Amino acid sequence: MVMKINSKYKNILLEFICFLYILLFVYAAMSKLLVFDEFKIQIGQSAMLTPFTSIVAWAIPSLEILIALLLIIPRFKLLGLFAAFNLMVMFTAYIFIILNFSNDVPCSCGGVIEKLGWTEHLIFNIAFVILAFIGILIINGQKNSYVTTPKYALS
């Protein structure tokens, strides 16, 4: 009975994490695409990204939408969480570099997230990295419990 309750809460937490990521990535992608020219200019102002401006400008919102789709489809949820985790780690590393090695670079994020300062944005991203990691652990725990817990005991 306890295992089923824990499993139920883990599933709810997993779905909540996926929902938050879907909301974040769809919102962020749409915000970027709605003001695409401005987004592209902001990316071009980053010394690290200038040589790749056109590619990055299309790749980021495309990846965000693709990851959101992966998180919607149960079969690809783990892949989506790994992709979300990796993308957020890259965003977080970029922000860390900006905070420590750059004078002033505009945020190339979209919508409300753009209003955050760099430190707040770093904290926000770290929280989402942790959420993706928790989601990955939940799915992997579910897969392992099916493998290690026999349905019928041999007598």
Secondary structure, DSSP 8 states (H G I E B T S, - for coil): -HHHHHHHHHHHHHHHHHHHHHHHHHHHHHHHHHTHHHHHHHHHTSTTTGGGHHHHHHHHHHHHHHHHHHHHSGGGHHHHHHHHHHHHHHHHHHHHHHHHH-S-------GGGGGS-HHHHHHHHHHHHHHHHHHHHHHHHHHHHHHHS-SS---
